[in-house]
Amino acid sequence: MWGSLLALQHEIEKSLNPSTETKTNINMNTVFKTLGRIGLLLTILPSILYFIDKMELEDVKLYMTIGMVAWFVGSILASRLVPADSE
């Protein structure tokens, strides 16, 4: 019984102030998109630095692997995060 009352209270509070949840989704979406872009830079930049002989191959592999993971994680999480308005 108390759980349903708490859920009802949460729904009422959310309907009275929907901007808080939307701002949180927008901020998290920005964070994930930024993470994806940094990952993309870490994927592209080391290969260019290796091409102009400014970075060793082992370092290129490390940074590109970190960049690949960051890019995929950031882009997947940003695409799955939907603002509360569109539900």
C-alpha positions in Angstrom: 0.0 0.0 0.0 2.7 2.5 0.9 4.6 1.7 -2.2 1.7 2.6 -4.4 1.2 5.8 -2.4 4.8 6.7 -2.9 4.6 6.0 -6.6 1.5 8.2 -6.8 3.3 11.0 -5.0 6.2 10.7 -7.4 3.9 10.9 -10.4 2.2 14.0 -8.9 5.6 15.7 -8.2 6.8 14.8 -11.7 3.7 16.3 -13.3 4.0 19.5 -11.3 7.7 19.9 -12.1 8.6 18.0 -15.3 11.5 20.3 -16.1 13.9 18.7 -13.5 13.8 15.3 -15.2 14.1 16.8 -18.6 17.1 18.8 -17.6 18.8 15.7 -16.1 18.2 13.8 -19.4 19.5 16.7 -21.5 22.6 17.0 -19.3 23.4 13.3 -19.3 22.8 13.2 -23.1 25.4 16.0 -23.4 27.8 14.1 -21.3 27.4 11.0 -23.3 27.7 12.8 -26.6 30.9 14.5 -25.4 32.3 11.2 -24.3 31.6 9.8 -27.8 33.3 12.7 -29.5 36.4 12.4 -27.2 36.5 8.7 -28.1 36.3 9.5 -31.7 39.2 11.9 -31.4 41.2 9.3 -29.6 40.4 6.9 -32.4 41.5 9.3 -35.2 44.3 11.4 -33.8 46.8 8.6 -32.8 46.8 7.3 -36.4 47.6 10.7 -37.7 50.3 11.2 -35.1 51.8 7.8 -36.0 51.7 8.7 -39.7 53.8 11.8 -39.1 56.1 9.8 -36.8 55.2 11.5 -33.5 53.9 8.4 -31.7 55.0 4.8 -31.2 52.8 1.9 -32.5 52.2 0.5 -29.0 50.8 3.9 -27.8 48.7 4.2 -30.9 47.1 0.8 -30.2 46.4 1.7 -26.6 44.8 5.1 -27.3 42.8 3.8 -30.2 41.4 1.0 -28.1 40.5 3.4 -25.3 39.0 5.7 -27.9 37.0 2.9 -29.5 35.5 1.8 -26.2 34.7 5.4 -25.2 33.1 6.2 -28.7 30.9 3.1 -28.6 29.8 3.5 -25.0 29.1 7.2 -25.4 27.2 6.9 -28.6 25.1 4.0 -27.5 24.2 5.6 -24.2 23.4 8.9 -25.9 21.1 7.2 -28.4 19.2 5.3 -25.7 18.7 8.3 -23.4 15.3 9.8 -24.4 14.0 13.0 -22.9 11.0 12.6 -20.6 8.8 14.8 -22.9 8.8 12.4 -25.8 7.4 9.4 -23.8 
